[in-house]
Amino acid sequence: MVIDAKLLKKMFLSGAQSLDAKKDWINELNVFPVPDGDTGTNMTMTIMSAVKELMALEEDTMEGVAKAVSSGALRGARGNSGVILSQLCRGFVKSIREKETLDIPDLEEAIHKAVESAYKAVMKPKEGTILTVARGISEKAAEIKDTDDMEYFIRTCIEYGDEVLLQTPEMLPVLKQACVVDSGGQGLMVVLKGVYDAFMGKEPDMSAPEMAVVHKESITVDTSDLDTSDIKFGYCTEFIIKLGVPFSEADEDALKEFLNGIGDSIVCVWDEDIVKIHVHTNEPGRALQKAIEYGQLSRIKIDNMREEHEERLFKDAVKLAAEQKAADEAKKKAEPRVPYGFVSVCAGEGLAEIFREVGVDHVIEGGQTMNPSTEDILSAIDQVNADNVFVLPNNKNIVMAANQAKALTEDKNVIVIPSATVCQGISCMLNYSPDMSPEENEAAMNDMMSMVKTIEVTYAVRDTVIDDVEIHKDDFMAIGGGKILANGKDLTETVKAAVDKAVDEDSVVVSLYYGSDVTEDDANAMAEAIAPVLKDTEASVAYGGQPVYYYIISVE
C-alpha cells in the first residue's frame, strides 16, 4: 500500500484533531506544578496553523500538502515544543514534495529528515525530550524499512515511540521526581496515533487518558433567556472576534469592563482563538470598534430592539478603523528608517508600559501563559522601522520562535537577545547605548543578563516533589533559575525566604513587579516585610499587571 496526497492530508488532519482533543491533558504534564502549563496549547496552536493552510488548498497534491504543512507550522510555531514540532513537520515534508505517492522507504527517509531538521533547530539538545522520542522513532523506522507491510511499519514505529517516551523520566531526573513523562514527547505521540487512526480508516481516539485530572469544557453562548423587557439600551449586538493578537484573562476582563460601560446584558466568553460577544447597547459601533483591536469580526448581528435604524454607527466604526490603519501604515512607510528598533514580549499592561518607557517600539502581549507565534514576532519586526531590530523574548520558551522569525526576515538585521525573564529584558534595555554598534550592544546585553536574578512567585496546582522539595497543592512557590527557591502556606514568608537566597553582597537593586491579583498596598507591605533580608539594598515597587504570578522580583 502507498500513501497519496489525499490520504496524507487526511492523516495530518487526524493527528491535529487528536492533539487538539488532548491538549489540556498534555498541559498537565508540566514539571513545575504552576498554573500555566502550556505545552499542549503551544503544540496545538502550531499544528492548527498548518491545518488552516491545508484546508485552504484547492487541490490535494503532494507538493501543495507539503508546502501548506511546512509554511503553516513554521509561521504558527509557539513555544519550544511548538517550534520543534514545526521543524519535524518541515523536515518530514521536505523530501516528499516532488513525489506522487509515498512508500515505506519514502516514509523512512522523511522521518529521518524530520528528526535531522528538529535537532538542527535546537542549540543544546537534551535527552529525555520530544527530540529523543522522535529520534527513537527514526531509528526504529530505519531498522524495519525493508518490510513490505505499511501498517506494520507505522504501527511498530509508534509503539517504539511509546517505549522511548516511558523512558524519558530516567533520562531527565526532574521528570522522574515529578512523576511525569516529557510533555512534548507525549504531544508528538498523540499526533502520531491520530495519524495512524486515519491510515487505518478510523476516526481518531478523542478520549483523554485516565491520568488527566482537569479538562476545560468548550463554552457556548446561549442568549435566549436574556431579559430584554426593560429596553434601556436599544441595540442587541452580537458578534465573534477571531483573535489576531495574544489574548489573556486580563484582556477578557478589560473587554467586559468596557462593554459594561456602554451597555448591559453582557456575555463575553473566550474560547481558544475566538471571543463570543453579546451586549445590549445604544452604541454598537463602539463595541465593534473596540473589538477590532483584537482581531477580525464575523457573524455580526445587530437588532434594533426599538425598531430604530441607526446601523450607520457600525459602518462608521469599521470605516474609521480602516482609514486610521491606512493612515498609520502610510505614515510609517514615509518615515526614514532609524538605526535601532526594539521588540519585546511580556504579559501585563504595567510591564508593557515599562518596556515602552525604556525604549521598546513594539510590545507583543504574551509570555508564559500565551507564547506568541513565529508569525506574531515576524509581524512585530515588520512594524518596527529600523535597520537593526533587537528582539527580547523574555521567556526561554519563546527564544526559539524568535530565532525562527529572525531566519525568515530578509530586509532587516534581527538580533535575538535570549532573555529568559522580563527582568533580564528590562535590564538589557537600560544598558542599551545608541553610540555602540549592533555587535557591541548585543554583547553588552548578553553580559547584563548574567547579572540579573529573577524570582517568580505563584502557586502549586498539584502535589509533587522537585529537587527533593515537597510541594503541596495550593502552596505558594518562588521559582528562580529553574529551581524552587521557597514554598509554603504563607505568601510573605515564601517571598522573604526566596529573596534571602537571591540577595548577596553584590546585589544593588531589588525590584518588585506586582501582578493583576495583588494590590499596590499589598505590594508595598511586601517590600517592607522583606526589608530585613535585603542587607544594604532597598526594594522598589512597580505595577506589572502580569497574570498567574503574584510577584516577579528582579535582583541585580
Steps between C-alpha positions, in 0.01 A plus 500: 500500500614856428391838634378764256455872565134467592569232761805687636285809548236294678765343725647839593156645576418200716824544695420866555147417613631243747746753646233768529276261695773414750690828535377567854618160617841568345509839674465318832830319443692820578789422737448806716150486651426859395163607356644577157604169346469569130679231299176352368363842415817606320522181296131518412515863386807414294342207322168683456683769307602228256144366496376842394737494203398144412130582503559788260643267231295493183660175384665226703843449346805376685680828432201702623460294817873521572510876450191559716632287787847653489397865468204479737685322779809718464313830526257381764766347727465594867727406788794262486277195456311672218818608323641146520171359371509749212853391412396134511218584258728707279768232482246223435342668197828627357586175326150404383371810320602375154352152542151387397473222758700385802623149566684370807851615389352846432349511848824385661695771321243766591511397868879518494490848343243610759724407792806649331319832450374510861842429651659775290248750640603437862837637608543268799272196461408320822432132530163407644302744287285499185825482301596173666160350424519614137852361460391166644221479244748583222738229616220244508387609153850442364509161667179371340495691170542179295153374597226496235222557753420872532261448794766303687758770426292788634361309799840369606660844482225644719521215750873558531440871542282417800780287644750786466251744652466281809879511539518881506468523882817289525683745272385819672496475882263795524237297311552202729454709815185657360373154393428609144626418153621777270198706395637583154573134433150412614357759266693352208367152579142632515546647151646178359222285644247727332700460178487119534124503563442684172729259316290213632180674394390568857397818675773626736473401867372817664487371857761622745697245705390439858800679649358834387347687790342818367338566165376837382162477338418674175274790587201599288293814529126466547334842506142379461406571859652849525247751629411766240176622657661815639652653189743751645744423220347466158733279298552128558853460364664162445822404324803273513861623516750278321805589706796641312705596807581321826204513736510441876259486791597859576396598145172314547433688823592834340267433204215411736562819696490706179173337387352554845571870455292523183223250561357206694389134455864422428634160401874491426645152465858422396550154349838423342550741208154657497304733727120493489323824586141597580412847629196727512621852423408829340847514342563178304765679298714552809470133590611395152778757480639378831478139384696572181805564721512128577443349157256444217124507554249245372134406546411860579134542591343829611129505579322826577286417795319835468448453125732796431755503223839622613731239348715782365687484830637160409591602143669817623699304758632256240572780252677709763716204608596424139584863426708532816691179424573614144617840625728344761656262247554780249664714767732217605611434142568870441731533800872423457637195676677548830815304591348306792160360590376269774235230536417355839264232628323525834169430673341779702412858415734639765800310367408599144499866601837461672651355183361789296643749747849351465489519119326192361318579175262204487381289793351159421243398760596152616734303719480183702123463475482583131811467287488715185544320170779543250249692287421734792868582542548540125210746490648699788841516331331622182332783690829630640651740247868440579809351337592299810217348704573351842247238614464430874293180549520527882413132531716201415199337336477782243867523398473229232197667339691830502798337328265346246354846430854633460576235238189600303579875501681619190510881506623571854780389728317320780687436824335264747611556858416173680346667805326239714302741719348847481750611764787412268324676215453823693864500611612441140305802383643717776851406386444571131716777357420670165872583467606135483486267200239223478767244591615704802143545623431129455808411704414753772143372528609138519750590773228689689268200509747300707484767770121480543328250727126455460252364753148410383238443765189294428310202649505123451219326315587151621712305749848410380869479595764705315868499594403316820265787590155373598227721354130484576206622297426871562844561655658831412816445297794725419686379189838627386763366265290193425485402868254528786656763725227486764146375554243499775152598614594862578563729203711754688725240660544323165604823326725598787679163499555513123634856504733411784654229279530729199644812662873507572773757560513584129129581474423868448144512367187301595178567308156355572256490209159410639239312303134544415387320817703721736412851620751782523458508880576128523808546280630784716439288810696216339792736430504598866477138612806392301706804601686309778654257248603765245821589680600844365254487211158661476207355310306704246139414415339528157174379347553213257144378457619154400261205534577181696803641684437707814847651482787504255808613690824623348826484695799669334 
